[in-house]
Amino acid sequence: MIAPRLEIDLEKLQFNAQNLVGRLAAKGISVTAVMKATLGAPEIANALLRGGVKMLGDARIENISTMRRGGVSTPMALIRSPMISQVARVVESTELSFNTELDVIRRLSVAAQKTKRVHGIVLMVELGDLREGVMPKDLHETVRQVLRLPNIELKGIGANLACRSGVSPDAVNMGELSALADSIESTSGIILEIVSGGNSANLDWALSGADTGRVNNLRLGESILLGCDPLHRKPIAGLHTDAIKLVAEVIESKVKPSQPWGITAQNAFGAPAPPKTHGHIQQAILAIGRQDIDPEGLAPPAGIEILEASSDHLVVRTQRGHQSVGSEITFQLNYSALLRAMTSPFVSKLWKNQRSIPRSVVAHPETYRFVSC
């Protein structure tokens, strides 16, 4: 079997989506499934849609184009502010985009007029994490100017927390978002269809029993794909945490000294020499490296310890005996490792519980090896 590879269980992903969609629906909150860690794989998109998701989101228009070519026709949202150079593609391929800059929205308006389309806008509001968002004091004026633009429809407002600075969603900042939605409606005479509270980091707050106010949408990626809470990296009760696994092949297995010899300096990635230890260890090298994964984001099985990684080698210590050359080791991944592995052209994707395989519509076919089991 081809290695390295991601083994992706589509039924487990569907289950995770269905579980979260149902639990949030009871709170009046819809789910936009975020696809950016999947390279726009139509297989995963369709699994999440079978799980009840009604809208897909991605930060890159290229991934959205991949899904469109794969026959995915559900509404799509570009969740990163569009680049001016891509506004025509955004209007063509999405129903909705998340925005913070009036100059970009004006260009979207021009592109929408040319194609006789109406493009939906969600204005992002800065609530403390200091990534994207209009400052709250500027929001009303921004809304006023957006409402003047032809072929642009203001669908709602949103916020993003926990991504840059780790600011947690809570009753205070989510209450502020709800209050801003009420204020916009009262002063502008419009109805906001969407109040998008944030990402998977919002789940603790949303499912805690707290009053969710006007928030009626969350953008979920990591929680569906990995079954984890991004705030504390803890498993979410009832979800599969092993829907996606990484498998790598052993290319060397030897007993070696645990301590390097010679004059040492920084390694290829700027790290210092390893701490001094003594004795010999059973060491194995796997054919995968930092070009493909984030080694700090891998969780090895019991009896395996990750020692170091270069661009194309992962060095591990094995305490469960000799690992034969050609044998395989399976790892759990965090979001960082998944993101890198999914976008590496050197990591194959093995779809488990596959219903259909659109072989001819993948944007980057060299990254996919179509294997079903």
Short mmCIF file of the C-alpha atoms (twelve columns), coordinates in Angstrom:
data_MODEL
# 
_entry.id   MODEL 
# 
loop_
_atom_site.group_PDB 
_atom_site.id 
_atom_site.type_symbol 
_atom_site.label_atom_id 
_atom_site.label_alt_id 
_atom_site.label_comp_id 
_atom_site.label_asym_id 
_atom_site.label_seq_id 
_atom_site.Cartn_x 
_atom_site.Cartn_y 
_atom_site.Cartn_z 
_atom_site.pdbx_PDB_model_num 
ATOM 1   C CA . MET A 1   0.000   0.000  0.000   1 
ATOM 2   C CA . ILE A 2   1.218   3.525  -0.805  1 
ATOM 3   C CA . ALA A 3   2.922   5.427  2.019   1 
ATOM 4   C CA . PRO A 4   2.987   7.948  3.492   1 
ATOM 5   C CA . ARG A 5   -0.785  8.298  3.437   1 
ATOM 6   C CA . LEU A 6   -3.724  9.773  5.246   1 
ATOM 7   C CA . GLU A 7   -6.432  7.244  5.989   1 
ATOM 8   C CA . ILE A 8   -9.706  9.165  5.945   1 
ATOM 9   C CA . ASP A 9   -12.860 7.470  7.216   1 
ATOM 10  C CA . LEU A 10  -15.718 9.285  5.522   1 
ATOM 11  C CA . GLU A 11  -18.403 7.623  7.636   1 
ATOM 12  C CA . LYS A 12  -16.753 8.861  10.826  1 
ATOM 13  C CA . LEU A 13  -16.552 12.375 9.403   1 
ATOM 14  C CA . GLN A 14  -20.221 12.192 8.437   1 
ATOM 15  C CA . PHE A 15  -21.048 11.060 11.974  1 
ATOM 16  C CA . ASN A 16  -19.087 13.948 13.529  1 
ATOM 17  C CA . ALA A 17  -20.847 16.454 11.291  1 
ATOM 18  C CA . GLN A 18  -24.266 14.953 12.004  1 
ATOM 19  C CA . ASN A 19  -23.626 14.986 15.755  1 
ATOM 20  C CA . LEU A 20  -22.590 18.645 15.867  1 
ATOM 21  C CA . VAL A 21  -25.264 19.788 13.403  1 
ATOM 22  C CA . GLY A 22  -27.925 18.174 15.581  1 
ATOM 23  C CA . ARG A 23  -26.626 19.483 18.880  1 
ATOM 24  C CA . LEU A 24  -26.278 23.033 17.567  1 
ATOM 25  C CA . ALA A 25  -29.636 22.971 15.782  1 
ATOM 26  C CA . ALA A 26  -31.234 22.568 19.199  1 
ATOM 27  C CA . LYS A 27  -29.687 25.955 20.042  1 
ATOM 28  C CA . GLY A 28  -30.867 27.545 16.778  1 
ATOM 29  C CA . ILE A 29  -27.346 27.528 15.325  1 
ATOM 30  C CA . SER A 30  -26.472 26.304 11.819  1 
ATOM 31  C CA . VAL A 31  -23.103 24.895 10.769  1 
ATOM 32  C CA . THR A 32  -20.828 26.073 7.987   1 
ATOM 33  C CA . ALA A 33  -18.309 23.263 7.518   1 
ATOM 34  C CA . VAL A 34  -14.832 24.660 6.939   1 
ATOM 35  C CA . MET A 35  -12.906 22.749 4.275   1 
ATOM 36  C CA . LYS A 36  -9.571  24.568 4.272   1 
ATOM 37  C CA . ALA A 37  -7.669  21.700 5.933   1 
ATOM 38  C CA . THR A 38  -8.878  19.241 3.283   1 
ATOM 39  C CA . LEU A 39  -7.638  20.890 0.067   1 
ATOM 40  C CA . GLY A 40  -11.246 21.101 -1.061  1 
ATOM 41  C CA . ALA A 41  -11.653 17.319 -1.331  1 
ATOM 42  C CA . PRO A 42  -15.109 16.632 -2.835  1 
ATOM 43  C CA . GLU A 43  -15.172 13.289 -1.005  1 
ATOM 44  C CA . ILE A 44  -15.034 15.010 2.368   1 
ATOM 45  C CA . ALA A 45  -17.412 17.766 1.260   1 
ATOM 46  C CA . ASN A 46  -20.041 15.199 0.287   1 
ATOM 47  C CA . ALA A 47  -19.594 13.289 3.557   1 
ATOM 48  C CA . LEU A 48  -20.241 16.456 5.557   1 
ATOM 49  C CA . LEU A 49  -23.257 17.307 3.445   1 
ATOM 50  C CA . ARG A 50  -24.646 13.828 4.136   1 
ATOM 51  C CA . GLY A 51  -24.152 14.724 7.800   1 
ATOM 52  C CA . GLY A 52  -26.575 17.622 7.462   1 
ATOM 53  C CA . VAL A 53  -24.283 20.561 6.770   1 
ATOM 54  C CA . LYS A 54  -25.988 23.135 4.505   1 
ATOM 55  C CA . MET A 55  -23.068 25.425 3.648   1 
ATOM 56  C CA . LEU A 56  -19.353 24.848 3.055   1 
ATOM 57  C CA . GLY A 57  -16.659 27.422 3.723   1 
ATOM 58  C CA . ASP A 58  -13.034 27.777 2.739   1 
ATOM 59  C CA . ALA A 59  -10.322 30.400 2.991   1 
ATOM 60  C CA . ARG A 60  -9.047  29.798 -0.550  1 
ATOM 61  C CA . ILE A 61  -11.027 30.214 -3.740  1 
ATOM 62  C CA . GLU A 62  -8.899  27.496 -5.342  1 
ATOM 63  C CA . ASN A 63  -10.330 24.909 -2.937  1 
ATOM 64  C CA . ILE A 64  -13.845 26.125 -3.625  1 
ATOM 65  C CA . SER A 65  -13.182 25.755 -7.363  1 
ATOM 66  C CA . THR A 66  -12.020 22.186 -6.727  1 
ATOM 67  C CA . MET A 67  -15.294 21.375 -4.995  1 
ATOM 68  C CA . ARG A 68  -17.314 23.006 -7.766  1 
ATOM 69  C CA . ARG A 69  -15.488 20.957 -10.393 1 
ATOM 70  C CA . GLY A 70  -16.162 17.914 -8.228  1 
ATOM 71  C CA . GLY A 71  -19.889 18.460 -8.597  1 
ATOM 72  C CA . VAL A 72  -20.488 20.001 -5.157  1 
ATOM 73  C CA . SER A 73  -23.336 22.445 -5.726  1 
ATOM 74  C CA . THR A 74  -24.227 23.440 -2.161  1 
ATOM 75  C CA . PRO A 75  -23.845 27.126 -1.173  1 
ATOM 76  C CA . MET A 76  -20.219 28.123 -0.595  1 
ATOM 77  C CA . ALA A 77  -18.670 30.889 1.505   1 
ATOM 78  C CA . LEU A 78  -15.186 32.355 1.206   1 
ATOM 79  C CA . ILE A 79  -14.344 32.833 4.876   1 
ATOM 80  C CA . ARG A 80  -11.135 34.837 4.367   1 
ATOM 81  C CA . SER A 81  -11.452 38.384 3.039   1 
ATOM 82  C CA . PRO A 82  -11.196 38.135 -0.764  1 
ATOM 83  C CA . MET A 83  -8.113  39.305 -2.584  1 
ATOM 84  C CA . ILE A 84  -8.922  42.106 -5.013  1 
ATOM 85  C CA . SER A 85  -7.155  40.112 -7.713  1 
ATOM 86  C CA . GLN A 86  -9.707  37.290 -7.272  1 
ATOM 87  C CA . VAL A 87  -13.017 39.136 -6.920  1 
ATOM 88  C CA . ALA A 88  -14.353 37.858 -10.256 1 
ATOM 89  C CA . ARG A 89  -13.706 34.248 -9.212  1 
ATOM 90  C CA . VAL A 90  -15.260 34.862 -5.812  1 
ATOM 91  C CA . VAL A 91  -18.481 36.194 -7.328  1 
ATOM 92  C CA . GLU A 92  -18.579 33.363 -9.843  1 
ATOM 93  C CA . SER A 93  -17.953 30.485 -7.412  1 
ATOM 94  C CA . THR A 94  -19.475 31.561 -4.081  1 
ATOM 95  C CA . GLU A 95  -22.764 32.848 -2.773  1 
ATOM 96  C CA . LEU A 96  -21.160 34.569 0.194   1 
ATOM 97  C CA . SER A 97  -17.869 36.069 1.305   1 
ATOM 98  C CA . PHE A 98  -16.626 37.332 4.662   1 
ATOM 99  C CA . ASN A 99  -15.218 40.847 4.394   1 
ATOM 100 C CA . THR A 100 -13.540 43.639 6.320   1 
ATOM 101 C CA . GLU A 101 -12.425 46.150 3.657   1 
ATOM 102 C CA . LEU A 102 -14.721 48.509 1.758   1 
ATOM 103 C CA . ASP A 103 -12.313 48.655 -1.198  1 
ATOM 104 C CA . VAL A 104 -12.697 44.894 -1.650  1 
ATOM 105 C CA . ILE A 105 -16.491 45.011 -1.321  1 
ATOM 106 C CA . ARG A 106 -16.657 47.764 -3.939  1 
ATOM 107 C CA . ARG A 107 -14.690 45.544 -6.342  1 
ATOM 108 C CA . LEU A 108 -17.026 42.651 -5.570  1 
ATOM 109 C CA . SER A 109 -19.915 44.951 -6.446  1 
ATOM 110 C CA . VAL A 110 -18.379 45.766 -9.837  1 
ATOM 111 C CA . ALA A 111 -17.727 42.086 -10.555 1 
ATOM 112 C CA . ALA A 112 -21.279 41.168 -9.552  1 
ATOM 113 C CA . GLN A 113 -22.742 43.843 -11.807 1 
ATOM 114 C CA . LYS A 114 -20.749 42.544 -14.782 1 
ATOM 115 C CA . THR A 115 -22.125 39.049 -14.329 1 
ATOM 116 C CA . LYS A 116 -25.620 40.172 -13.271 1 
ATOM 117 C CA . ARG A 117 -25.295 38.382 -9.946  1 
ATOM 118 C CA . VAL A 118 -26.063 39.422 -6.390  1 
ATOM 119 C CA . HIS A 119 -23.233 38.599 -3.999  1 
ATOM 120 C CA . GLY A 120 -23.782 38.130 -0.276  1 
ATOM 121 C CA . ILE A 121 -21.542 39.775 2.316   1 
ATOM 122 C CA . VAL A 122 -20.833 39.017 5.969   1 
ATOM 123 C CA . LEU A 123 -18.980 41.841 7.705   1 
ATOM 124 C CA . MET A 124 -16.444 40.586 10.219  1 
ATOM 125 C CA . VAL A 125 -16.146 42.514 13.492  1 
ATOM 126 C CA . GLU A 126 -13.000 42.718 15.633  1 
ATOM 127 C CA . LEU A 127 -13.798 41.467 19.144  1 
ATOM 128 C CA . GLY A 128 -10.332 41.235 20.649  1 
ATOM 129 C CA . ASP A 129 -8.359  38.430 19.001  1 
ATOM 130 C CA . LEU A 130 -6.715  41.009 16.689  1 
ATOM 131 C CA . ARG A 131 -6.890  39.099 13.457  1 
ATOM 132 C CA . GLU A 132 -9.547  40.247 10.971  1 
ATOM 133 C CA . GLY A 133 -12.503 42.509 11.599  1 
ATOM 134 C CA . VAL A 134 -13.938 46.018 11.415  1 
ATOM 135 C CA . MET A 135 -13.569 47.840 14.712  1 
ATOM 136 C CA . PRO A 136 -16.978 48.014 16.451  1 
ATOM 137 C CA . LYS A 137 -16.945 51.830 16.467  1 
ATOM 138 C CA . ASP A 138 -16.632 51.819 12.667  1 
ATOM 139 C CA . LEU A 139 -19.216 49.145 11.969  1 
ATOM 140 C CA . HIS A 140 -22.285 51.349 11.476  1 
ATOM 141 C CA . GLU A 141 -20.550 53.570 8.939   1 
ATOM 142 C CA . THR A 142 -19.225 50.518 7.114   1 
ATOM 143 C CA . VAL A 143 -22.734 49.057 6.984   1 
ATOM 144 C CA . ARG A 144 -24.092 52.342 5.654   1 
ATOM 145 C CA . GLN A 145 -21.620 52.334 2.775   1 
ATOM 146 C CA . VAL A 146 -22.105 48.642 1.979   1 
ATOM 147 C CA . LEU A 147 -25.865 49.123 1.698   1 
ATOM 148 C CA . ARG A 148 -25.291 51.680 -1.067  1 
ATOM 149 C CA . LEU A 149 -23.451 49.239 -3.331  1 
ATOM 150 C CA . PRO A 150 -25.366 47.648 -6.203  1 
ATOM 151 C CA . ASN A 151 -25.490 43.842 -6.510  1 
ATOM 152 C CA . ILE A 152 -24.223 43.454 -2.948  1 
ATOM 153 C CA . GLU A 153 -26.485 42.089 -0.209  1 
ATOM 154 C CA . LEU A 154 -25.457 42.435 3.418   1 
ATOM 155 C CA . LYS A 155 -26.345 39.035 4.834   1 
ATOM 156 C CA . GLY A 156 -24.938 39.430 8.294   1 
ATOM 157 C CA . ILE A 157 -22.046 40.048 10.642  1 
ATOM 158 C CA . GLY A 158 -19.520 37.688 12.167  1 
ATOM 159 C CA . ALA A 159 -16.527 37.416 14.427  1 
ATOM 160 C CA . ASN A 160 -13.447 35.251 14.774  1 
ATOM 161 C CA . LEU A 161 -11.718 34.441 18.051  1 
ATOM 162 C CA . ALA A 162 -8.998  32.104 19.354  1 
ATOM 163 C CA . CYS A 163 -7.018  31.952 16.100  1 
ATOM 164 C CA . ARG A 164 -4.306  34.582 16.564  1 
ATOM 165 C CA . SER A 165 -4.287  35.524 20.238  1 
ATOM 166 C CA . GLY A 166 -6.245  32.679 21.815  1 
ATOM 167 C CA . VAL A 167 -9.074  34.924 23.042  1 
ATOM 168 C CA . SER A 168 -11.879 32.598 24.117  1 
ATOM 169 C CA . PRO A 169 -15.492 33.095 23.044  1 
ATOM 170 C CA . ASP A 170 -17.641 33.847 26.085  1 
ATOM 171 C CA . ALA A 171 -20.832 35.548 27.197  1 
ATOM 172 C CA . VAL A 172 -19.187 38.982 27.046  1 
ATOM 173 C CA . ASN A 173 -17.801 39.016 23.498  1 
ATOM 174 C CA . MET A 174 -20.669 36.965 22.069  1 
ATOM 175 C CA . GLY A 175 -23.093 39.303 23.833  1 
ATOM 176 C CA . GLU A 176 -21.363 42.236 22.165  1 
ATOM 177 C CA . LEU A 177 -21.801 40.594 18.761  1 
ATOM 178 C CA . SER A 178 -25.518 40.081 19.432  1 
ATOM 179 C CA . ALA A 179 -25.886 43.696 20.559  1 
ATOM 180 C CA . LEU A 180 -24.175 44.914 17.398  1 
ATOM 181 C CA . ALA A 181 -26.578 42.861 15.279  1 
ATOM 182 C CA . ASP A 182 -29.565 44.392 17.090  1 
ATOM 183 C CA . SER A 183 -28.130 47.894 16.723  1 
ATOM 184 C CA . ILE A 184 -27.512 47.500 12.984  1 
ATOM 185 C CA . GLU A 185 -31.043 46.307 12.398  1 
ATOM 186 C CA . SER A 186 -32.588 49.131 14.414  1 
ATOM 187 C CA . THR A 187 -30.579 51.881 12.722  1 
ATOM 188 C CA . SER A 188 -30.459 50.507 9.162   1 
ATOM 189 C CA . GLY A 189 -33.894 48.966 8.835   1 
ATOM 190 C CA . ILE A 190 -32.548 45.629 7.565   1 
ATOM 191 C CA . ILE A 191 -32.745 42.081 8.850   1 
ATOM 192 C CA . LEU A 192 -29.469 40.214 9.306   1 
ATOM 193 C CA . GLU A 193 -29.890 36.591 8.266   1 
ATOM 194 C CA . ILE A 194 -26.513 35.496 9.643   1 
ATOM 195 C CA . VAL A 195 -24.766 36.241 12.914  1 
ATOM 196 C CA . SER A 196 -21.699 33.993 12.688  1 
ATOM 197 C CA . GLY A 197 -20.177 33.717 16.135  1 
ATOM 198 C CA . GLY A 198 -16.901 32.026 15.217  1 
ATOM 199 C CA . ASN A 199 -15.235 28.673 14.782  1 
ATOM 200 C CA . SER A 200 -14.831 25.350 16.611  1 
ATOM 201 C CA . ALA A 201 -13.482 27.265 19.615  1 
ATOM 202 C CA . ASN A 202 -17.059 28.483 20.192  1 
ATOM 203 C CA . LEU A 203 -18.416 25.020 20.954  1 
ATOM 204 C CA . ASP A 204 -17.747 25.106 24.708  1 
ATOM 205 C CA . TRP A 205 -19.715 28.328 24.953  1 
ATOM 206 C CA . ALA A 206 -22.455 27.355 22.492  1 
ATOM 207 C CA . LEU A 207 -23.168 23.961 24.085  1 
ATOM 208 C CA . SER A 208 -22.757 25.056 27.707  1 
ATOM 209 C CA . GLY A 209 -26.384 26.014 28.185  1 
ATOM 210 C CA . ALA A 210 -25.561 29.718 27.995  1 
ATOM 211 C CA . ASP A 211 -27.875 32.140 26.220  1 
ATOM 212 C CA . THR A 212 -26.510 32.254 22.655  1 
ATOM 213 C CA . GLY A 213 -28.350 35.475 21.835  1 
ATOM 214 C CA . ARG A 214 -28.393 36.370 18.142  1 
ATOM 215 C CA . VAL A 215 -25.619 33.950 17.167  1 
ATOM 216 C CA . ASN A 216 -27.139 31.535 14.643  1 
ATOM 217 C CA . ASN A 217 -24.105 30.179 12.782  1 
ATOM 218 C CA . LEU A 218 -20.718 28.648 13.577  1 
ATOM 219 C CA . ARG A 219 -17.895 27.780 11.179  1 
ATOM 220 C CA . LEU A 220 -16.594 24.338 12.153  1 
ATOM 221 C CA . GLY A 221 -13.487 22.625 10.820  1 
ATOM 222 C CA . GLU A 222 -11.242 21.045 13.449  1 
ATOM 223 C CA . SER A 223 -14.110 19.816 15.607  1 
ATOM 224 C CA . ILE A 224 -15.610 17.850 12.712  1 
ATOM 225 C CA . LEU A 225 -12.365 16.584 11.191  1 
ATOM 226 C CA . LEU A 226 -10.546 15.660 14.405  1 
ATOM 227 C CA . GLY A 227 -13.270 15.571 17.043  1 
ATOM 228 C CA . CYS A 228 -11.315 18.007 19.228  1 
ATOM 229 C CA . ASP A 229 -11.907 21.280 21.015  1 
ATOM 230 C CA . PRO A 230 -9.362  23.826 19.696  1 
ATOM 231 C CA . LEU A 231 -9.250  25.834 22.932  1 
ATOM 232 C CA . HIS A 232 -7.785  23.026 25.019  1 
ATOM 233 C CA . ARG A 233 -7.138  20.312 22.384  1 
ATOM 234 C CA . LYS A 234 -9.380  17.919 24.270  1 
ATOM 235 C CA . PRO A 235 -11.655 15.313 22.635  1 
ATOM 236 C CA . ILE A 236 -15.292 16.352 22.269  1 
ATOM 237 C CA . ALA A 237 -17.552 13.819 23.947  1 
ATOM 238 C CA . GLY A 238 -19.353 11.583 21.496  1 
ATOM 239 C CA . LEU A 239 -17.153 12.379 18.472  1 
ATOM 240 C CA . HIS A 240 -14.610 10.283 16.605  1 
ATOM 241 C CA . THR A 241 -11.058 11.554 17.123  1 
ATOM 242 C CA . ASP A 242 -9.568  9.022  14.704  1 
ATOM 243 C CA . ALA A 243 -11.462 9.784  11.509  1 
ATOM 244 C CA . ILE A 244 -8.166  10.834 9.915   1 
ATOM 245 C CA . LYS A 245 -4.878  9.040  10.630  1 
ATOM 246 C CA . LEU A 246 -1.377  9.301  9.190   1 
ATOM 247 C CA . VAL A 247 0.556   6.191  8.184   1 
ATOM 248 C CA . ALA A 248 4.308   6.328  7.426   1 
ATOM 249 C CA . GLU A 249 6.777   3.635  6.359   1 
ATOM 250 C CA . VAL A 250 10.022  2.658  8.084   1 
ATOM 251 C CA . ILE A 251 13.060  3.038  5.803   1 
ATOM 252 C CA . GLU A 252 15.817  2.415  8.373   1 
ATOM 253 C CA . SER A 253 15.838  0.543  11.677  1 
ATOM 254 C CA . LYS A 254 19.048  0.293  13.702  1 
ATOM 255 C CA . VAL A 255 20.498  0.417  17.193  1 
ATOM 256 C CA . LYS A 256 22.414  3.701  17.502  1 
ATOM 257 C CA . PRO A 257 23.968  5.856  20.216  1 
ATOM 258 C CA . SER A 258 21.459  8.192  21.788  1 
ATOM 259 C CA . GLN A 259 23.985  11.056 21.769  1 
ATOM 260 C CA . PRO A 260 25.570  12.584 18.633  1 
ATOM 261 C CA . TRP A 261 29.341  13.009 18.524  1 
ATOM 262 C CA . GLY A 262 31.486  15.725 17.055  1 
ATOM 263 C CA . ILE A 263 31.165  19.488 17.382  1 
ATOM 264 C CA . THR A 264 27.457  20.381 17.319  1 
ATOM 265 C CA . ALA A 265 25.627  23.509 16.200  1 
ATOM 266 C CA . GLN A 266 22.059  24.156 15.065  1 
ATOM 267 C CA . ASN A 267 20.389  21.509 12.941  1 
ATOM 268 C CA . ALA A 268 18.813  22.110 9.522   1 
ATOM 269 C CA . PHE A 269 15.805  23.835 11.082  1 
ATOM 270 C CA . GLY A 270 17.633  25.913 13.661  1 
ATOM 271 C CA . ALA A 271 17.153  23.663 16.692  1 
ATOM 272 C CA . PRO A 272 20.011  23.075 19.142  1 
ATOM 273 C CA . ALA A 273 21.646  19.708 19.687  1 
ATOM 274 C CA . PRO A 274 19.557  17.190 21.656  1 
ATOM 275 C CA . PRO A 275 20.058  16.977 25.420  1 
ATOM 276 C CA . LYS A 276 22.797  14.644 26.593  1 
ATOM 277 C CA . THR A 277 21.715  11.121 27.340  1 
ATOM 278 C CA . HIS A 278 23.602  7.854  27.551  1 
ATOM 279 C CA . GLY A 279 23.460  4.439  26.041  1 
ATOM 280 C CA . HIS A 280 22.139  3.039  22.821  1 
ATOM 281 C CA . ILE A 281 18.556  3.045  21.575  1 
ATOM 282 C CA . GLN A 282 16.472  1.269  18.963  1 
ATOM 283 C CA . GLN A 283 15.976  3.988  16.367  1 
ATOM 284 C CA . ALA A 284 13.820  3.978  13.248  1 
ATOM 285 C CA . ILE A 285 13.526  6.463  10.390  1 
ATOM 286 C CA . LEU A 286 10.250  7.004  8.547   1 
ATOM 287 C CA . ALA A 287 9.875   8.388  5.036   1 
ATOM 288 C CA . ILE A 288 8.110   11.610 5.932   1 
ATOM 289 C CA . GLY A 289 9.324   14.977 7.197   1 
ATOM 290 C CA . ARG A 290 8.629   18.618 7.864   1 
ATOM 291 C CA . GLN A 291 7.796   19.237 4.217   1 
ATOM 292 C CA . ASP A 292 4.782   16.964 4.710   1 
ATOM 293 C CA . ILE A 293 3.762   17.276 8.345   1 
ATOM 294 C CA . ASP A 294 4.235   19.243 11.542  1 
ATOM 295 C CA . PRO A 295 6.128   16.721 13.704  1 
ATOM 296 C CA . GLU A 296 5.041   18.500 16.884  1 
ATOM 297 C CA . GLY A 297 1.460   17.760 15.830  1 
ATOM 298 C CA . LEU A 298 1.854   13.975 15.654  1 
ATOM 299 C CA . ALA A 299 0.804   11.618 18.432  1 
ATOM 300 C CA . PRO A 300 2.617   8.287  18.041  1 
ATOM 301 C CA . PRO A 301 1.292   4.939  19.302  1 
ATOM 302 C CA . ALA A 302 2.394   3.559  22.653  1 
ATOM 303 C CA . GLY A 303 6.042   2.542  22.665  1 
ATOM 304 C CA . ILE A 304 7.085   5.050  19.981  1 
ATOM 305 C CA . GLU A 305 8.768   8.388  20.778  1 
ATOM 306 C CA . ILE A 306 9.362   11.079 18.156  1 
ATOM 307 C CA . LEU A 307 12.943  12.324 18.447  1 
ATOM 308 C CA . GLU A 308 13.372  14.772 15.584  1 
ATOM 309 C CA . ALA A 309 12.407  15.535 12.000  1 
ATOM 310 C CA . SER A 310 14.251  16.974 9.038   1 
ATOM 311 C CA . SER A 311 12.629  17.959 5.758   1 
ATOM 312 C CA . ASP A 312 12.093  14.368 4.648   1 
ATOM 313 C CA . HIS A 313 12.986  12.105 7.593   1 
ATOM 314 C CA . LEU A 314 11.112  11.449 10.840  1 
ATOM 315 C CA . VAL A 315 13.352  9.887  13.492  1 
ATOM 316 C CA . VAL A 316 11.673  7.889  16.238  1 
ATOM 317 C CA . ARG A 317 12.765  5.777  19.175  1 
ATOM 318 C CA . THR A 318 10.949  2.507  19.498  1 
ATOM 319 C CA . GLN A 319 10.621  0.760  22.828  1 
ATOM 320 C CA . ARG A 320 8.543   -2.081 21.474  1 
ATOM 321 C CA . GLY A 321 11.309  -3.942 19.676  1 
ATOM 322 C CA . HIS A 322 12.859  -3.795 16.252  1 
ATOM 323 C CA . GLN A 323 10.722  -2.141 13.562  1 
ATOM 324 C CA . SER A 324 11.265  -3.972 10.275  1 
ATOM 325 C CA . VAL A 325 12.153  -1.930 7.219   1 
ATOM 326 C CA . GLY A 326 8.967   -1.659 5.185   1 
ATOM 327 C CA . SER A 327 6.703   -1.828 8.228   1 
ATOM 328 C CA . GLU A 328 4.316   1.032  8.967   1 
ATOM 329 C CA . ILE A 329 3.554   3.220  11.984  1 
ATOM 330 C CA . THR A 330 0.213   4.990  12.434  1 
ATOM 331 C CA . PHE A 331 -0.069  8.428  14.060  1 
ATOM 332 C CA . GLN A 332 -2.900  10.615 15.276  1 
ATOM 333 C CA . LEU A 333 -2.704  14.239 14.079  1 
ATOM 334 C CA . ASN A 334 -3.542  17.632 15.430  1 
ATOM 335 C CA . TYR A 335 -4.873  20.391 13.174  1 
ATOM 336 C CA . SER A 336 -1.439  21.736 12.251  1 
ATOM 337 C CA . ALA A 337 -0.152  18.312 11.189  1 
ATOM 338 C CA . LEU A 338 -3.361  17.563 9.269   1 
ATOM 339 C CA . LEU A 339 -3.226  20.870 7.420   1 
ATOM 340 C CA . ARG A 340 0.302   20.234 6.227   1 
ATOM 341 C CA . ALA A 341 -0.210  16.560 5.385   1 
ATOM 342 C CA . MET A 342 -3.413  17.171 3.461   1 
ATOM 343 C CA . THR A 343 -1.764  19.785 1.264   1 
ATOM 344 C CA . SER A 344 1.449   17.831 0.652   1 
ATOM 345 C CA . PRO A 345 1.725   16.310 -2.843  1 
ATOM 346 C CA . PHE A 346 3.801   13.520 -1.293  1 
ATOM 347 C CA . VAL A 347 1.122   12.255 1.099   1 
ATOM 348 C CA . SER A 348 -1.496  10.013 -0.517  1 
ATOM 349 C CA . LYS A 349 -5.133  9.985  0.538   1 
ATOM 350 C CA . LEU A 350 -6.913  6.711  1.177   1 
ATOM 351 C CA . TRP A 351 -10.684 7.065  1.389   1 
ATOM 352 C CA . LYS A 352 -12.398 4.574  3.682   1 
ATOM 353 C CA . ASN A 353 -16.129 3.894  3.383   1 
ATOM 354 C CA . GLN A 354 -16.171 5.698  0.048   1 
ATOM 355 C CA . ARG A 355 -19.470 6.015  -1.793  1 
ATOM 356 C CA . SER A 356 -18.278 7.520  -5.068  1 
ATOM 357 C CA . ILE A 357 -14.975 8.739  -6.479  1 
ATOM 358 C CA . PRO A 358 -14.983 11.727 -8.883  1 
ATOM 359 C CA . ARG A 359 -11.687 10.785 -10.497 1 
ATOM 360 C CA . SER A 360 -11.520 13.443 -13.190 1 
ATOM 361 C CA . VAL A 361 -12.350 16.625 -11.327 1 
ATOM 362 C CA . VAL A 362 -9.583  17.202 -8.782  1 
ATOM 363 C CA . ALA A 363 -7.664  20.462 -9.155  1 
ATOM 364 C CA . HIS A 364 -4.360  18.988 -8.015  1 
ATOM 365 C CA . PRO A 365 -4.567  15.333 -9.108  1 
ATOM 366 C CA . GLU A 366 -0.973  14.598 -8.140  1 
ATOM 367 C CA . THR A 367 -1.936  14.937 -4.473  1 
ATOM 368 C CA . TYR A 368 -4.559  12.212 -4.630  1 
ATOM 369 C CA . ARG A 369 -4.174  8.461  -4.957  1 
ATOM 370 C CA . PHE A 370 -7.672  7.098  -5.355  1 
ATOM 371 C CA . VAL A 371 -7.831  4.027  -3.180  1 
ATOM 372 C CA . SER A 372 -10.957 2.685  -1.545  1 
ATOM 373 C CA . CYS A 373 -11.352 0.111  1.172   1 
# 
